[in-house]
């Protein structure tokens, strides 16, 4: 297996995508951008939402944190509004 299929391949109870999502959760801007890239172009939104739930990712909390960071320093924490709206559609 290689490429994107390998990323979603399950190992035990956890897929590699879960580990990546938990890593991205530490940077809400990157998480929002990644989610938009995964599903923002007509991808399976329900599957993406299921992976987020399985990994324990709270997208609503991440979006709220991104808004707060952006209010503090918009240059350092910009919000891509298209990606942000897609991420908000997941909760």
C-alpha positions as CSV (number, residue, x, y, z in Angstrom):
1,X,0.0,0.0,0.0
2,X,1.2,3.5,-0.7
3,X,0.1,7.1,-0.8
4,X,-3.3,8.2,0.5
5,X,-4.7,4.7,0.8
6,X,-1.8,3.8,3.2
7,X,-2.6,6.9,5.3
8,X,-6.2,5.6,6.0
9,X,-5.1,1.9,6.4
10,X,-6.1,0.6,9.9
11,X,-3.5,-0.8,12.3
12,X,-5.1,-2.4,15.2
13,X,-7.9,-0.2,16.5
14,X,-6.3,3.0,15.1
15,X,-5.6,4.2,11.6
16,X,-2.7,6.4,10.7
17,X,-5.1,9.2,9.9
18,X,-6.1,9.3,13.6
19,X,-2.5,10.0,14.7
20,X,-2.1,12.7,12.0
21,X,-5.4,14.3,13.1
22,X,-4.3,14.4,16.8
23,X,-1.0,16.0,15.7
24,X,-2.8,18.6,13.6
25,X,-5.2,19.3,16.5
26,X,-2.3,21.1,18.2
27,X,-2.4,23.8,15.5
28,X,-6.0,24.7,14.7
29,X,-5.1,26.6,11.5
30,X,-3.4,23.5,10.1
31,X,-6.2,21.3,11.2
32,X,-8.8,23.5,9.4
33,X,-6.7,23.6,6.3
34,X,-6.1,19.9,6.3
35,X,-9.8,19.1,6.8
36,X,-10.7,21.4,3.9
37,X,-8.2,19.7,1.7
38,X,-9.5,16.3,2.5
39,X,-13.2,16.9,2.0
40,X,-13.6,20.4,0.7
41,X,-13.5,19.3,-2.9
42,X,-16.5,16.9,-2.8
43,X,-14.9,14.3,-0.6
44,X,-16.9,12.1,1.7
45,X,-17.8,14.5,4.5
46,X,-19.5,11.8,6.5
47,X,-16.4,9.6,6.5
48,X,-14.2,12.5,7.5
49,X,-16.6,13.4,10.4
50,X,-16.5,9.7,11.5
51,X,-12.6,9.7,11.5
52,X,-12.6,12.9,13.6
53,X,-15.0,11.3,16.1
54,X,-12.9,8.1,16.2
55,X,-9.7,10.1,16.8
56,X,-11.4,12.2,19.5
57,X,-10.9,15.5,17.7
58,X,-13.3,18.3,18.7
59,X,-13.5,20.5,15.5
60,X,-15.8,23.0,17.2
61,X,-13.2,23.6,20.0
62,X,-10.4,23.9,17.4
63,X,-12.4,26.5,15.4
64,X,-13.1,28.5,18.5
65,X,-9.4,28.4,19.5
66,X,-8.5,29.6,16.0
67,X,-10.9,32.5,16.3
68,X,-9.4,33.5,19.6
69,X,-5.8,33.3,18.3
70,X,-6.8,35.3,15.2
71,X,-8.3,38.0,17.3
72,X,-5.0,38.2,19.3
73,X,-2.8,38.3,16.2
74,X,-4.4,38.0,12.8
75,X,-1.0,38.1,11.0
76,X,0.3,35.1,12.9
77,X,-3.0,33.1,13.0
78,X,-4.8,33.9,9.7
79,X,-8.1,32.3,9.0
80,X,-8.8,30.8,5.5
81,X,-12.6,31.5,5.5
82,X,-13.4,28.8,2.9
83,X,-11.5,26.2,4.9
84,X,-13.0,27.5,8.1
85,X,-16.5,27.3,6.8
86,X,-15.9,23.7,5.6
87,X,-14.5,22.7,9.0
88,X,-17.5,24.3,10.8
89,X,-19.8,22.2,8.5
90,X,-18.4,19.0,10.2
91,X,-20.0,19.8,13.6
